[in-house]
Amino acid sequence: MDYTCQYPAASKVVVAMVCRLTRLAQRSYTHWLPSARAIHVACVGKTADKSPFAQGWITDDGRTTVFGDYADEYSRLRPDYPDSVFESIVSHCQAANSELNLNPLSDMPAQALDLGTGTGRAALKLHNAGFIVTAAEPDVGMLQQARRNLADCRFINFMNVPAENTGFAHNRFDCVTCFQAWHWVDNTAGLAEVRRVLRDNGRFLVAWNDRDLSDPKVQQLESVIEKYNPHYNRDARQCDTWEERLQAEGHFELVEFMNFPNQLPIADVQHLIDLAHTFSYVKNALTPVQLQAFDDDMHATFEGLKQWEMPLLTRTYVLKPGQA
């Protein structure tokens, strides 16, 4: 992720030192001290309407086909989302619409759109919560994997469309979600499209699984990644500072931001390496020679690793339609 601090060149060294000291001083990534969070936000800087995530290792033309070639590995190795996230979705949707009907066999069942559905993890949980789900994904390879994973789900429809131009009818959905994917979306166009297809009493939820940077092993992993991909920055990769961007143009207002504790079981060092090979900033960024060097470095760094519960924080934003 290539967010660059927006400071004059002469002060970049000082800013970099402050960013590093902030990481070292951090006690809990769930609850930031105000001063530390201000530094964190300054280090991330502002993004353009078109998210610069993956600038330096993914071309604009390739942004919708990043993971399809290894969708099976992505499906097997990436973390799930806590059930509490989906309980929160249901709670917020019911609070906004007392007539919300979570019976898919009813005359007017609740409709959910899952943007960037990937291999279908969130779509499955929305389905199990009682929504009729439209799983939208621009990457054909990922959508095919989702179809395989969710073949037994009666109430999921699959669509090969981007978040910025879905083609769905106005005011169709009670809930729109996007898990682990909004950083790939053109923010301005995406927000306008979500607002167009979301009902006036609907809710928009955006969530990411972030690695907990307060954990020593996570810090080691981040250091190895940063060593081999100079465009990657662990602080910029965190997704706890999206409030302003998600409320851009007045399409949406933030209702609640939550951090849900989460974990990803890692069996051993090879498991961790295989997981890293599903990160675009590793798999798509490194040459075969660099990837082999990365793997060797990971083996040396995590020698003897067994049964590690990688700590995650599921950053979750719930938004309602704004006044724009």
N, C-alpha and C positions, 0 to 999 in steps of 0.2 A: 504494500500500500504506500503510495508516494505522496502523502500529504507533506507539504513543506512549510515550515514556520514562516510566517509573513513578517520578517524582520530584515533590516539592512544587513548586508553581508558582514560588516564589521562586528555585529553583535551575535552572529550565528554560533560562534564557539561558546559564548556565555550562555545562550539559550540552551544549547545541547547539554552543557554541564548542569544547568538547573533541572532539565528534564531527567537526567540520570540521577541526580540527588533526590528528586521527587520519588522516583521508583524505590530507591534504597530506604527512604524515610517512611514509606507507606506501611501502615499496619494492617489495614483491611481495605480491600478494593470495593467492598460493598458500600461502605460508609466513608466518604472522603471528608477530610477537614476542608472548610471553605477555601483556605489559602492554597492547599495542595490541589484542589479541584480547579481553581483559577489558573494555576500554572499548567495543569494538564490540558485545559481547554486552549490556552495560548500556544502550547506546543503542537496541538493538532492543527490549529488554524482553520480558516474557512475554506469550503470547497466550492467549486463551480457548480452550476446547475447540473451539468453532466458529471456524475461522480468520477473522480480521477482514480478510484480504486483500480489497481492492476496496471496503472500507467508505468511503462517500463518493461512489462513482460507479456501483456495482452494487447493486441491491436483492437481498435474500435470495431472492426469487422468481425473479430473473433469473440466478442464479449458474450454472445448468446450461444456459443458452442464450446465453452471451456471444459466442462466436465463429462460430456457425453461419451468420450472415448474410454473413460474408466468409471462409468456409472455403477457397475457392479461393485467395484471396490469402495466407491463412495457410499453406496447403500449399506455395505457390511461394516464399515469402519467408523463412519461419522456418528456423533452422539445423538440421542433422542432428546425430546423436550419433556420437562416435568409435567405430570398430570395437572398440577396446580395452575399451570398457564392456561389450560383449556377450561378448567373450572372458573377461572377469572373471566375468560371470554364469555362463557355462558352467563355468568353473573352480570356482567356489564351489559350484554345484549338484552337480558330479561329486564334489567332496571330501566333501560331505555325504551323498551317495547313490551308492555304487559301482555300483549297478545301473541308474543313470539311462540311458535308452535314447534317443538322439537320432536315431533312425531313425523318421520318421513312418509308415512302412509296416509297422513291427513290430507284434507282438501287444500290447505295452504301451508305447506311445511316451510320451515326456516331455510333460507338459502345462504350458503357461504361460498365465497370465491377465495381460493388459495393461490396467490400469485407466486411464480417461481417455485412451484411445488416440488421441484427436484425429483427425488425418488419416492416421495409420497408420505413421509413420516407425519407431517402435520395434517395432511388431508385425511389420513386414516383416523387420527384422533378427533378431528372435526366430525367425521362420519359417525364414529362411535358415540359422540355426544348428541347425535340426533339431527344434524344438519344434512340437507341435500347439498353435496359438495361439487363445485366445479374446480377441477385441478388444472391450472393453466401453467404452461412451461414452454419457453421458446427453444430449448435445447432438445432436439428430437431424441437423442440417445438417452437423456435423463427421463423424458416422458415415457419412452418405451420401458425403461426400468420400473417406473411408477406403475405402469399398466400391469407388469408382471407381478409386482409386489402386492397390488391391490385387486387382483383379478377376482377375488371372492366378495368384494364390496359392491353391494347392489346399488348404492345411492351415490356413486362418484362418477362424474362425467369428466373426460379428459380432453383438453384443448391445447393445440400447439400455437399459442399466441403470446406476444410480449406484454408486459405490464403496462406499457405506455399506449397500447392500441389494441384493446381486447376485442372490440367489435360487439360487445354485449349491449343489451338494451339499457336505457337510462333507468335508474332507480330500481335495479333488479334485485340487489343483494342486501340481506340483513346484516351481513358481516363480511368484511374483506380482510384477509390475513396475508402476511408475507414473512416467512421464516428464513433467516440466514441468506437473504438474497437482495434486500433493498439497496445495498451498496453497489449492486450491478445495474440499478435502474436509473434512468434519467429522472432526477428528482422532480423537476418542474412538470414535465409531461406525465410522469407517473402519478403524482398527486392529483393533477387535474382529471386524469382518467378514473382513478379510484373514486373521487368525489362524484363523477358523472354516473357511475354504475351503483353507487351506494345509496340506499334509501336515507331519507332525511333523519330518521331515528335509528340509523344503523351505526355500527362501530367498526373502526379500522384498527387492526392490531399488527404491529411490527415487532419482530423479536430476533435476537441473535444469541447463540451460545458463544460466550467469550471465555477464553482461558483465564483463570484467576492468577494475575501477575504477582500476587503476594506469596505464591507457593515457590519454594526453592527449585524444585524440579522443572516447573513451568518456566522459571527464569532461565534455567540452563537450556531448555528447548528453544526459547526465544533467541537466546544468544547465538546458537548454532544457525538458526534461520537467518538472522541478521548478518552473520558472517558471510554467508554464501549469496544472499540477495540484498545488495545495497539499497534497493528501492523499498524494501520492507522495513516497517517501523512498528514495534510492538505497541507503543502508546496510541499511534494513529489507528491501529487495527481494532482497538477497543471501541465498543459501540454504545457507550454510556453518555454521549454528548450530542445526540441527534434531535433533541427537543426543538431547537430553532429550525433546523432543516425540514423536519416533518410538519411544521406549522407555516412553512413558506407560502406566500401568496394568499394566506388567509383561508385556504381550503379546509383546514382542520385545526381543532383546538385540542391540546393535550388534556386528557381526563386523569390519567394516572401513569406514572412510571414505576416499574417494579424490578427488583433483582431477585430471581428465584435461584437458590442454590441447586447445583446439578453436578453430576459426576460422570466420567467415562472410564470404565474399567480397562486397564492396560495390562496385558498378561506378561509381556517381556519386551526387551529392546526391539526385537524384530517387529512386533506388533506396533510399537510406537513409530518405527520407521515407515511401515506400511501406511499408517495413518497420515504421516507427514507427506507421503506421496499423493494424497488426495487434496493437498493444499495447492491452490493455483500458484501461490508465490514460491512453491518448491517445484512441483511437477512441471508446470508450464514455464517456469522461469529459468531453470538450470539446463545446461547442455548435458548430454550423457556422461561426459567426463566429470563435470561439476557435480552431477547427481551421485556418481560413485564416490567422489570425495566427501560429499555430504553424508552419505551412508556410513562411510568409514569413521567419520568424525562422530556421528551419532552412536556407533558401536563403542567407541572409546569413551565418550562422555557418559553413557548410560550402561556401562558394563555391569553385569550382575543384576540389572533391574528385574524385579519380579512383583507381579500383582500390585500395581500402583493404581489407585483411584484418582485419576486426574481431576482436580477440582475446576469446575466451571461456574459461571454466573450467566443465567439466561436473562439477558437485558430485554425488558418487555415494555412497549409503549402502547397504551390504549388511547385512541383519539376519537373525537366526535366531529361531525361536520361543522365547519365554521360559518361565519356570517358573510363571507365573500360571495 
